[in-house]
Amino acid sequence: MKIKQPKPFTFEAGPRAVLLLHGFTGHSADVRMLGRFLEKKGYTSHAPIYRGHGQPPEELIKSNPDQWWEDVQQAFQHLKDLGYEEIAVAGLSLGGVLGLKLAYSENIKAIITMCSPMFFDNETQLTIGFKAFSKEYKQLEGKDETTINQELETLMDHSKPMFTELGNFITNVKRNVDTIYTPTMVVQARQDKMINTESATYIYENVEADEKEIKWYEESGHVITLDKEKDKLHEDMYAFLESLDWKE
């Protein structure tokens, strides 16, 4: 079975722009409903897909966090090239980590992190998540159980360098969170089994922003943008964005 490859999207609406960043092993579908919601509210949004993502897991492990960071910088530049001067950033999981790096590297309007890891004591969970994603992808390709298990074993052996680099990347961003002064909203799902939820408290307590808030969602799991409290999340994010001092 041929799997349809996802694509980046740009929904142009008003002069205020939001860069939407997906999670590890995810792609633009993670944030598409959020993008459509923002469009209805008059906000432009753009969501890239990082290298290796939205493709077979074998492609994902050929890529690395430095490349994903380059892809985020290019996506930010894409919005600037379209004429948007004020750009907020909202990122899910790894997308939030990349967004935090953007917040201390570039002049952005605000940063919203959603279920974003700061501690790399969760390599096991990320590995389990990657393995589950890989198995599901191979099942969608129509492969039999024996083939899947053989390919998964090879894949997990070859994925170790990527996880090492990912751990280093997260740790490096964590060290720089206290250099962020841009308005910050921290979103965390209480039922998140993928990351250490103390990450949310760490981000909230360590950013130096005068305008910052943290919101917990009691019923949601890690991919909060697609979970049962997504409508509440949309409204809360919209309220936060509306509270910012936009030029227009």
ZADO-1210 file (C-alpha; in nm, 4 decimals, padded with zeros to 6 digits):
<atoms>
<atom x="00.0000" y="00.0000" z="00.0000" code="MET" pos="1"/>
<atom x="00.1304" y="00.3429" z="-00.0938" code="LYS" pos="2"/>
<atom x="00.1156" y="00.5904" z="00.1938" code="ILE" pos="3"/>
<atom x="00.0202" y="00.9443" z="00.0988" code="LYS" pos="4"/>
<atom x="00.3007" y="01.1820" z="00.1949" code="GLN" pos="5"/>
<atom x="00.1932" y="01.4814" z="00.4049" code="PRO" pos="6"/>
<atom x="00.2781" y="01.8342" z="00.2939" code="LYS" pos="7"/>
<atom x="00.3623" y="02.1593" z="00.4695" code="PRO" pos="8"/>
<atom x="00.0835" y="02.4170" z="00.4732" code="PHE" pos="9"/>
<atom x="00.0383" y="02.7937" z="00.4761" code="THR" pos="10"/>
<atom x="-00.3033" y="02.9371" z="00.5635" code="PHE" pos="11"/>
<atom x="-00.2973" y="03.3104" z="00.4946" code="GLU" pos="12"/>
<atom x="-00.5579" y="03.5184" z="00.6781" code="ALA" pos="13"/>
<atom x="-00.4457" y="03.8369" z="00.8566" code="GLY" pos="14"/>
<atom x="-00.1250" y="04.0341" z="00.9247" code="PRO" pos="15"/>
<atom x="-00.0461" y="03.8412" z="01.2433" code="ARG" pos="16"/>
<atom x="00.1400" y="03.5163" z="01.1780" code="ALA" pos="17"/>
<atom x="00.1980" y="03.2001" z="01.3798" code="VAL" pos="18"/>
<atom x="00.4650" y="02.9436" z="01.2945" code="LEU" pos="19"/>
<atom x="00.3316" y="02.5972" z="01.3872" code="LEU" pos="20"/>
<atom x="00.5891" y="02.3277" z="01.4639" code="LEU" pos="21"/>
<atom x="00.5076" y="01.9559" z="01.4816" code="HIS" pos="22"/>
<atom x="00.6518" y="01.6891" z="01.7098" code="GLY" pos="23"/>
<atom x="00.9125" y="01.4136" z="01.6745" code="PHE" pos="24"/>
<atom x="00.7920" y="01.1398" z="01.4311" code="THR" pos="25"/>
<atom x="00.4953" y="01.3660" z="01.3482" code="GLY" pos="26"/>
<atom x="00.4263" y="01.6077" z="01.0645" code="HIS" pos="27"/>
<atom x="00.2003" y="01.8986" z="00.9682" code="SER" pos="28"/>
<atom x="-00.1195" y="01.7021" z="01.0458" code="ALA" pos="29"/>
<atom x="-00.0299" y="01.7436" z="01.4173" code="ASP" pos="30"/>
<atom x="-00.1100" y="02.1144" z="01.3916" code="VAL" pos="31"/>
<atom x="-00.3445" y="02.1356" z="01.0936" code="ARG" pos="32"/>
<atom x="-00.6678" y="02.1745" z="01.2956" code="MET" pos="33"/>
<atom x="-00.4974" y="02.4432" z="01.5013" code="LEU" pos="34"/>
<atom x="-00.3954" y="02.6195" z="01.1800" code="GLY" pos="35"/>
<atom x="-00.7523" y="02.6100" z="01.0473" code="ARG" pos="36"/>
<atom x="-00.8837" y="02.7439" z="01.3797" code="PHE" pos="37"/>
<atom x="-00.6368" y="03.0329" z="01.3735" code="LEU" pos="38"/>
<atom x="-00.7267" y="03.1061" z="01.0113" code="GLU" pos="39"/>
<atom x="-01.0925" y="03.1514" z="01.1124" code="LYS" pos="40"/>
<atom x="-00.9755" y="03.3926" z="01.3820" code="LYS" pos="41"/>
<atom x="-00.7817" y="03.6019" z="01.1304" code="GLY" pos="42"/>
<atom x="-00.4314" y="03.4665" z="01.1968" code="TYR" pos="43"/>
<atom x="-00.1986" y="03.3455" z="00.9231" code="THR" pos="44"/>
<atom x="-00.0128" y="03.0216" z="00.9973" code="SER" pos="45"/>
<atom x="00.2616" y="02.8158" z="00.8378" code="HIS" pos="46"/>
<atom x="00.3667" y="02.4610" z="00.9290" code="ALA" pos="47"/>
<atom x="00.6809" y="02.3059" z="00.7809" code="PRO" pos="48"/>
<atom x="00.7755" y="01.9373" z="00.7849" code="ILE" pos="49"/>
<atom x="01.1294" y="01.8705" z="00.9079" code="TYR" pos="50"/>
<atom x="01.3621" y="01.6502" z="00.7101" code="ARG" pos="51"/>
<atom x="01.2974" y="01.2788" z="00.7517" code="GLY" pos="52"/>
<atom x="00.9486" y="01.3347" z="00.8947" code="HIS" pos="53"/>
<atom x="00.6278" y="01.2231" z="00.7251" code="GLY" pos="54"/>
<atom x="00.8324" y="00.9477" z="00.5581" code="GLN" pos="55"/>
<atom x="00.9346" y="00.5889" z="00.6391" code="PRO" pos="56"/>
<atom x="01.1250" y="00.5579" z="00.9709" code="PRO" pos="57"/>
<atom x="01.4406" y="00.4620" z="00.7797" code="GLU" pos="58"/>
<atom x="01.4411" y="00.8170" z="00.6388" code="GLU" pos="59"/>
<atom x="01.3842" y="00.9720" z="00.9805" code="LEU" pos="60"/>
<atom x="01.6980" y="00.8171" z="01.1310" code="ILE" pos="61"/>
<atom x="01.9065" y="00.9559" z="00.8435" code="LYS" pos="62"/>
<atom x="01.8171" y="01.3081" z="00.9589" code="SER" pos="63"/>
<atom x="01.9245" y="01.4898" z="01.2760" code="ASN" pos="64"/>
<atom x="01.8247" y="01.7783" z="01.5076" code="PRO" pos="65"/>
<atom x="02.0617" y="02.0273" z="01.3406" code="ASP" pos="66"/>
<atom x="01.8799" y="01.9710" z="01.0112" code="GLN" pos="67"/>
<atom x="01.5410" y="02.0091" z="01.1816" code="TRP" pos="68"/>
<atom x="01.6624" y="02.3369" z="01.3311" code="TRP" pos="69"/>
<atom x="01.7657" y="02.4562" z="00.9822" code="GLU" pos="70"/>
<atom x="01.4187" y="02.3611" z="00.8552" code="ASP" pos="71"/>
<atom x="01.2556" y="02.5693" z="01.1318" code="VAL" pos="72"/>
<atom x="01.4771" y="02.8689" z="01.0503" code="GLN" pos="73"/>
<atom x="01.3788" y="02.8382" z="00.6830" code="GLN" pos="74"/>
<atom x="01.0089" y="02.8181" z="00.7783" code="ALA" pos="75"/>
<atom x="01.0457" y="03.1331" z="00.9901" code="PHE" pos="76"/>
<atom x="01.2158" y="03.3049" z="00.6956" code="GLN" pos="77"/>
<atom x="00.9344" y="03.1853" z="00.4663" code="HIS" pos="78"/>
<atom x="00.6823" y="03.3858" z="00.6707" code="LEU" pos="79"/>
<atom x="00.9126" y="03.6883" z="00.6690" code="LYS" pos="80"/>
<atom x="00.9532" y="03.6567" z="00.2902" code="ASP" pos="81"/>
<atom x="00.5733" y="03.6607" z="00.2590" code="LEU" pos="82"/>
<atom x="00.5793" y="03.9985" z="00.4344" code="GLY" pos="83"/>
<atom x="00.4917" y="03.9039" z="00.7923" code="TYR" pos="84"/>
<atom x="00.6840" y="04.1143" z="01.0439" code="GLU" pos="85"/>
<atom x="00.5332" y="03.9852" z="01.3675" code="GLU" pos="86"/>
<atom x="00.5500" y="03.6092" z="01.4087" code="ILE" pos="87"/>
<atom x="00.4518" y="03.4037" z="01.7125" code="ALA" pos="88"/>
<atom x="00.5663" y="03.0417" z="01.7391" code="VAL" pos="89"/>
<atom x="00.3687" y="02.7439" z="01.8730" code="ALA" pos="90"/>
<atom x="00.5330" y="02.4033" z="01.8915" code="GLY" pos="91"/>
<atom x="00.4201" y="02.0567" z="01.9967" code="LEU" pos="92"/>
<atom x="00.6725" y="01.8399" z="02.1842" code="SER" pos="93"/>
<atom x="01.0010" y="01.8621" z="01.9886" code="LEU" pos="94"/>
<atom x="00.8407" y="02.1531" z="01.8016" code="GLY" pos="95"/>
<atom x="00.8271" y="02.3429" z="02.1305" code="GLY" pos="96"/>
<atom x="01.1974" y="02.2760" z="02.1926" code="VAL" pos="97"/>
<atom x="01.2773" y="02.4079" z="01.8447" code="LEU" pos="98"/>
<atom x="01.0470" y="02.7030" z="01.9156" code="GLY" pos="99"/>
<atom x="01.2316" y="02.7854" z="02.2377" code="LEU" pos="100"/>
<atom x="01.5586" y="02.7891" z="02.0432" code="LYS" pos="101"/>
<atom x="01.3973" y="03.0270" z="01.7945" code="LEU" pos="102"/>
<atom x="01.2827" y="03.2462" z="02.0863" code="ALA" pos="103"/>
<atom x="01.6414" y="03.3080" z="02.2010" code="TYR" pos="104"/>
<atom x="01.7911" y="03.3140" z="01.8498" code="SER" pos="105"/>
<atom x="01.5481" y="03.5427" z="01.6636" code="GLU" pos="106"/>
<atom x="01.3091" y="03.8267" z="01.7359" code="ASN" pos="107"/>
<atom x="00.9708" y="03.6559" z="01.7680" code="ILE" pos="108"/>
<atom x="00.6391" y="03.7844" z="01.9046" code="LYS" pos="109"/>
<atom x="00.5733" y="03.5020" z="02.1517" code="ALA" pos="110"/>
<atom x="00.6416" y="03.1346" z="02.2161" code="ILE" pos="111"/>
<atom x="00.3858" y="02.8657" z="02.3009" code="ILE" pos="112"/>
<atom x="00.5226" y="02.5248" z="02.4024" code="THR" pos="113"/>
<atom x="00.2944" y="02.2202" z="02.4163" code="MET" pos="114"/>
<atom x="00.4112" y="01.9072" z="02.6009" code="CYS" pos="115"/>
<atom x="00.7750" y="01.9907" z="02.5269" code="SER" pos="116"/>
<atom x="01.0580" y="01.7912" z="02.6898" code="PRO" pos="117"/>
<atom x="01.3392" y="01.9570" z="02.8845" code="MET" pos="118"/>
<atom x="01.4843" y="01.6521" z="03.0580" code="PHE" pos="119"/>
<atom x="01.6411" y="01.3703" z="02.8667" code="PHE" pos="120"/>
<atom x="01.5653" y="01.1100" z="03.1305" code="ASP" pos="121"/>
<atom x="01.2961" y="00.9963" z="02.8925" code="ASN" pos="122"/>
<atom x="01.5040" y="00.8410" z="02.6151" code="GLU" pos="123"/>
<atom x="01.3223" y="00.5143" z="02.6884" code="THR" pos="124"/>
<atom x="00.9817" y="00.6712" z="02.6277" code="GLN" pos="125"/>
<atom x="01.0999" y="00.8418" z="02.3080" code="LEU" pos="126"/>
<atom x="01.2476" y="00.5124" z="02.1874" code="THR" pos="127"/>
<atom x="00.9211" y="00.3310" z="02.2635" code="ILE" pos="128"/>
<atom x="00.7322" y="00.6064" z="02.0792" code="GLY" pos="129"/>
<atom x="00.9631" y="00.5780" z="01.7794" code="PHE" pos="130"/>
<atom x="00.9286" y="00.1999" z="01.7733" code="LYS" pos="131"/>
<atom x="00.5476" y="00.2226" z="01.7891" code="ALA" pos="132"/>
<atom x="00.5453" y="00.4799" z="01.5067" code="PHE" pos="133"/>
<atom x="00.7764" y="00.2601" z="01.2977" code="SER" pos="134"/>
<atom x="00.5656" y="-00.0528" z="01.3495" code="LYS" pos="135"/>
<atom x="00.2444" y="00.1298" z="01.2593" code="GLU" pos="136"/>
<atom x="00.4050" y="00.2719" z="00.9445" code="TYR" pos="137"/>
<atom x="00.5187" y="-00.0736" z="00.8333" code="LYS" pos="138"/>
<atom x="00.1728" y="-00.2193" z="00.9003" code="GLN" pos="139"/>
<atom x="00.0236" y="00.0528" z="00.6803" code="LEU" pos="140"/>
<atom x="00.2717" y="-00.0500" z="00.4105" code="GLU" pos="141"/>
<atom x="00.1127" y="-00.3964" z="00.4278" code="GLY" pos="142"/>
<atom x="00.4210" y="-00.5847" z="00.5487" code="LYS" pos="143"/>
<atom x="00.3869" y="-00.9157" z="00.7352" code="ASP" pos="144"/>
<atom x="00.4704" y="-00.9543" z="01.1055" code="GLU" pos="145"/>
<atom x="00.8019" y="-01.1402" z="01.0504" code="THR" pos="146"/>
<atom x="00.9310" y="-00.8774" z="00.8086" code="THR" pos="147"/>
<atom x="00.8173" y="-00.5975" z="01.0404" code="ILE" pos="148"/>
<atom x="00.9983" y="-00.7471" z="01.3412" code="ASN" pos="149"/>
<atom x="01.3194" y="-00.7983" z="01.1436" code="GLN" pos="150"/>
<atom x="01.3112" y="-00.4438" z="01.0069" code="GLU" pos="151"/>
<atom x="01.2316" y="-00.2979" z="01.3508" code="LEU" pos="152"/>
<atom x="01.5338" y="-00.4703" z="01.5052" code="GLU" pos="153"/>
<atom x="01.7656" y="-00.3239" z="01.2402" code="THR" pos="154"/>
<atom x="01.5997" y="00.0151" z="01.2699" code="LEU" pos="155"/>
<atom x="01.6368" y="00.0356" z="01.6488" code="MET" pos="156"/>
<atom x="02.0062" y="-00.0578" z="01.6230" code="ASP" pos="157"/>
<atom x="02.0666" y="00.2199" z="01.3716" code="HIS" pos="158"/>
<atom x="01.8589" y="00.4835" z="01.5526" code="SER" pos="159"/>
<atom x="02.0946" y="00.5242" z="01.8523" code="LYS" pos="160"/>
<atom x="02.3046" y="00.8120" z="01.7078" code="PRO" pos="161"/>
<atom x="01.9893" y="01.0118" z="01.6341" code="MET" pos="162"/>
<atom x="01.8666" y="00.9732" z="01.9925" code="PHE" pos="163"/>
<atom x="02.2063" y="01.0769" z="02.1291" code="THR" pos="164"/>
<atom x="02.1998" y="01.3922" z="01.9151" code="GLU" pos="165"/>
<atom x="01.8384" y="01.4595" z="02.0136" code="LEU" pos="166"/>
<atom x="01.9310" y="01.4345" z="02.3822" code="GLY" pos="167"/>
<atom x="02.2192" y="01.6779" z="02.3355" code="ASN" pos="168"/>
<atom x="01.9958" y="01.9186" z="02.1445" code="PHE" pos="169"/>
<atom x="01.7259" y="01.9220" z="02.4151" code="ILE" pos="170"/>
<atom x="01.9873" y="01.9687" z="02.6895" code="THR" pos="171"/>
<atom x="02.1452" y="02.2602" z="02.5046" code="ASN" pos="172"/>
<atom x="01.8101" y="02.4368" z="02.4620" code="VAL" pos="173"/>
<atom x="01.7313" y="02.3762" z="02.8321" code="LYS" pos="174"/>
<atom x="02.0535" y="02.5569" z="02.9286" code="ARG" pos="175"/>
<atom x="01.9412" y="02.8650" z="02.7345" code="ASN" pos="176"/>
<atom x="01.5772" y="02.8921" z="02.8442" code="VAL" pos="177"/>
<atom x="01.6700" y="03.1638" z="03.0964" code="ASP" pos="178"/>
<atom x="01.7747" y="03.3918" z="02.8085" code="THR" pos="179"/>
<atom x="01.4156" y="03.4079" z="02.6761" code="ILE" pos="180"/>
<atom x="01.2325" y="03.7346" z="02.7390" code="TYR" pos="181"/>
<atom x="00.9542" y="03.7002" z="02.4829" code="THR" pos="182"/>
<atom x="00.5958" y="03.6386" z="02.6093" code="PRO" pos="183"/>
<atom x="00.5564" y="03.2688" z="02.6863" code="THR" pos="184"/>
<atom x="00.2644" y="03.0274" z="02.7211" code="MET" pos="185"/>
<atom x="00.3423" y="02.6792" z="02.8515" code="VAL" pos="186"/>
<atom x="00.0866" y="02.4065" z="02.7779" code="VAL" pos="187"/>
<atom x="00.1063" y="02.0636" z="02.9399" code="GLN" pos="188"/>
<atom x="-00.1209" y="01.7581" z="02.9277" code="ALA" pos="189"/>
<atom x="-00.1588" y="01.5905" z="03.2676" code="ARG" pos="190"/>
<atom x="-00.1940" y="01.2427" z="03.1080" code="GLN" pos="191"/>
<atom x="00.1272" y="01.2798" z="02.9051" code="ASP" pos="192"/>
<atom x="00.3131" y="00.9470" z="02.9161" code="LYS" pos="193"/>
<atom x="00.5803" y="01.0443" z="02.6627" code="MET" pos="194"/>
<atom x="00.7764" y="01.3117" z="02.8498" code="ILE" pos="195"/>
<atom x="00.8570" y="01.4162" z="03.2039" code="ASN" pos="196"/>
<atom x="00.5769" y="01.6649" z="03.2779" code="THR" pos="197"/>
<atom x="00.8083" y="01.8572" z="03.5141" code="GLU" pos="198"/>
<atom x="00.9458" y="01.9996" z="03.1884" code="SER" pos="199"/>
<atom x="00.6493" y="02.2393" z="03.1756" code="ALA" pos="200"/>
<atom x="00.7233" y="02.3755" z="03.5227" code="THR" pos="201"/>
<atom x="01.0910" y="02.4104" z="03.4332" code="TYR" pos="202"/>
<atom x="01.0148" y="02.6183" z="03.1230" code="ILE" pos="203"/>
<atom x="00.7633" y="02.8352" z="03.3071" code="TYR" pos="204"/>
<atom x="00.9930" y="02.9029" z="03.6023" code="GLU" pos="205"/>
<atom x="01.3082" y="02.9654" z="03.3988" code="ASN" pos="206"/>
<atom x="01.1981" y="03.1888" z="03.1100" code="VAL" pos="207"/>
<atom x="01.2632" y="03.5527" z="03.1995" code="GLU" pos="208"/>
<atom x="00.9480" y="03.6822" z="03.0302" code="ALA" pos="209"/>
<atom x="00.7344" y="03.9324" z="03.2213" code="ASP" pos="210"/>
<atom x="00.4300" y="03.7939" z="03.0409" code="GLU" pos="211"/>
<atom x="00.4101" y="03.4202" z="03.0973" code="LYS" pos="212"/>
<atom x="00.1484" y="03.1642" z="03.1850" code="GLU" pos="213"/>
<atom x="00.1224" y="02.7882" z="03.2320" code="ILE" pos="214"/>
<atom x="-00.1877" y="02.5819" z="03.1617" code="LYS" pos="215"/>
<atom x="-00.2508" y="02.2190" z="03.2529" code="TRP" pos="216"/>
<atom x="-00.5024" y="02.0040" z="03.0659" code="TYR" pos="217"/>
<atom x="-00.6272" y="01.7261" z="03.2915" code="GLU" pos="218"/>
<atom x="-00.7802" y="01.4929" z="03.0303" code="GLU" pos="219"/>
<atom x="-00.5201" y="01.5071" z="02.7525" code="SER" pos="220"/>
<atom x="-00.2240" y="01.2943" z="02.6476" code="GLY" pos="221"/>
<atom x="00.1010" y="01.3869" z="02.4736" code="HIS" pos="222"/>
<atom x="-00.0367" y="01.4865" z="02.1310" code="VAL" pos="223"/>
<atom x="-00.2616" y="01.7472" z="02.2912" code="ILE" pos="224"/>
<atom x="-00.3424" y="01.9168" z="01.9575" code="THR" pos="225"/>
<atom x="-00.5416" y="01.6075" z="01.8541" code="LEU" pos="226"/>
<atom x="-00.6805" y="01.5056" z="02.1938" code="ASP" pos="227"/>
<atom x="-01.0173" y="01.5568" z="02.3649" code="LYS" pos="228"/>
<atom x="-00.9376" y="01.9051" z="02.5035" code="GLU" pos="229"/>
<atom x="-00.8170" y="02.0467" z="02.1708" code="LYS" pos="230"/>
<atom x="-01.1052" y="02.2959" z="02.1474" code="ASP" pos="231"/>
<atom x="-01.0220" y="02.4368" z="02.4905" code="LYS" pos="232"/>
<atom x="-00.6543" y="02.4492" z="02.3900" code="LEU" pos="233"/>
<atom x="-00.7444" y="02.6426" z="02.0733" code="HIS" pos="234"/>
<atom x="-00.9457" y="02.8995" z="02.2683" code="GLU" pos="235"/>
<atom x="-00.6767" y="02.9386" z="02.5355" code="ASP" pos="236"/>
<atom x="-00.4080" y="02.9899" z="02.2714" code="MET" pos="237"/>
<atom x="-00.6256" y="03.2414" z="02.0910" code="TYR" pos="238"/>
<atom x="-00.6801" y="03.4353" z="02.4169" code="ALA" pos="239"/>
<atom x="-00.3040" y="03.4391" z="02.4769" code="PHE" pos="240"/>
<atom x="-00.2311" y="03.5589" z="02.1222" code="LEU" pos="241"/>
<atom x="-00.4975" y="03.8298" z="02.1541" code="GLU" pos="242"/>
<atom x="-00.3342" y="03.9539" z="02.4772" code="SER" pos="243"/>
<atom x="-00.0108" y="04.0375" z="02.2939" code="LEU" pos="244"/>
<atom x="00.0786" y="04.3892" z="02.1871" code="ASP" pos="245"/>
<atom x="00.0528" y="04.3468" z="01.8084" code="TRP" pos="246"/>
<atom x="00.1212" y="04.6428" z="01.5781" code="LYS" pos="247"/>
<atom x="-00.2001" y="04.5701" z="01.3860" code="GLU" pos="248"/>
</atoms>
